[in-house]
Amino acid sequence: MPTQTQVEIKANGNPFGSHRVLEPKGVLPQPAQRVDNNMDYIYDNELLLEVETLNIDSASFTQIKKECNNDEEKIKAMITKIVGERGKMQNPVTGSGGMFRGKVLKIGPKLAGKIDLKEGDKIASLVSLSLTPLKIEKIIGIKPGTEQVNVVAKAIIFESGIYAKLPKDMPETLALAVLDVAGAPAQTAKLVRPGNTVVIIGAAGKSGVLCAYEARKRAGIMGKIIGITSSDSGLAKMKEQGFCHESFKLSATDALACYETIHKVTGGKMADVIINCVNIPNTEMASILMCRDGGIVYFFTMATSFTKAALGAEGVGKDVDMIIGNGYCKDHAEITLNLLRESKQLRDIYEKLYA
């Protein structure tokens, strides 16, 4: 049986966590500049968790690595500094956070019996670290080739927060990696129709490979999946994996090159659906120009400037539906975990990096 964790219980917690906001008052935790990350107490509708691994958002981690020149000690110091100043892991440049895996230490009395958790259960958070009160005692290290940061830390999940119990049929680090991007393939399943032409920007990446697999399944034998990557290694991966019918090495920051390639490949019809999974800025116009009028552009990347996207589409006279990459989609955790269960190839790809 798990040991009871002794913490003070405070009353009248707000379901959305506004009671933890320190500044500015009146906003919710995500846009707040600073939240209360004191773990000596919890409110009656909060979960207290022991955090084992942070999975930093890809756009955020890429920016941090660049600023720190890939120096691990500097990266650890920057993450510690951000959390120390904000009470949460919210990159001040990208505004994004990530997620975590950990163990339930304490369940607020208002939640007891109302949720499917007990103390000691292992979960992955499905809400952003950019709104999650977090207190880091120590950063143990960073898993090479990933955005996973092993820590000694505690965190709070609010009453409105969502989570997934970690499955028993795969390693926890593998499940965390998949759940981090669960919204992307689940949204892909909703957006792609039989016979669609789909362009996936970053199809060799962490979320892109799942989207490519799901898009091919949904588009069917009459559909066409086109993958784009900016690297030789990514191009080789896409061709080896075989989820894309055609693969191209293109920089998504070069809107005209992307447009010309897709115009040629589709005979001028362009794509029905664009799924943008890359973690760098200034890819909005390539996404828009590759899409047909009346098509859909799904920006899963947190590096997106929605001002650039909206005004850019207007500027080139493109009538496209643009969807914000909401990381939540109904049943997205189970949908995405099931992809690894149904495809040994997908599971092997992920296990190579994360298991």
Phi, psi and omega in degrees: 000140180293147178287137178293130177267124183269113174220155176290142178251125176255153185264163169064045173288141178283139182303329183263003174087012183296338178294343179266356182283127178264318177200144349284148179294148176096354178253168176274168187300327184294309179281354181296148176281329184210136177238160179282115180248028176289121183259010177282347177216158170229159173275163189295347180240031180244158169252134173257130184231144170272120185266133179253322182218132169265135172250097185290138177307140187300315180297319179294313183294322177299316179295317180296315179301317180297315181294330182264008180054037178062017179276116187300319181295323177291323178297314179299319180295321180292317178299316178299319181295314181300312181294322178297321182280323188256341184078009181201162179267085178234106180301121182292343179273310183270338182079358186259170185232281186138213180205180180215165167240147181186192186238139179288123178260321184209138178246123178303144185301332178288338180265339183303127180085349181258347182237162185269041181232154170225162179300135182101343179295144176265131181223166166244133177287143177244018171244156188290144171296344180289352176232002187263116174304129187218136175231116182263125174273321183200140170261118184281315180173175182243128180291120184305137177078005181228178174259016185272124183243115180278131189221164161252112188199170174228155181213165178241136168246131182281169181303323181277354183289151179247156185205169174227134171295137180290132183290156181273346188261014175204155180301147183299321181293328177292313179299319180299315181300318182288317182293334178302328183243023187300330181296329186292304179293329178293319176291323177302318179299327180282328189270325187275133180246158177306133178087356181292148165264124186236130173253128178245113179275119185086037185291349178265356186272185187302312177271328185297322182292324176293320178295320180297316179299312183292320180297318180297321180295317184283325182287333175075191187290339179268355181273173179217125180251124181243124180256141179234136175216159181261358186237155175295320181294321178295320179297317179297320179297313181300317181292322179291319182291322174078014179282336180261139176290323177223145183229139182224143171268107181215146172273125180288355173275350177259087187298320184291320178297319178296315180300312183297321180295312182289327176299316181291315184294325184262006182063033178086355182283334183066183188266151176281323183224133173246130177240114185259112184245011185274162188249026180239155180282171173068037175249008184296314187288327175298317180300315184290316184291333180282350185265143176286158173300133182086359179276187185237132172245119180252111180267094175279337183290134176278002174273001183289136167262113183286341171293313179298320181294311183294311182286329178293317177298319177298319184293333179254008176066040180258122177262086181233152174272123182250128185246129175290139183287069176301120181289352179249135175215138185309128179064021186296328181295310182292322178303314186284321175299325180293335176298320179289332179285326183272341182237108176298326180297314178299314181299319178298319180300314182286322181296327181301324182265320196248338185282000000 
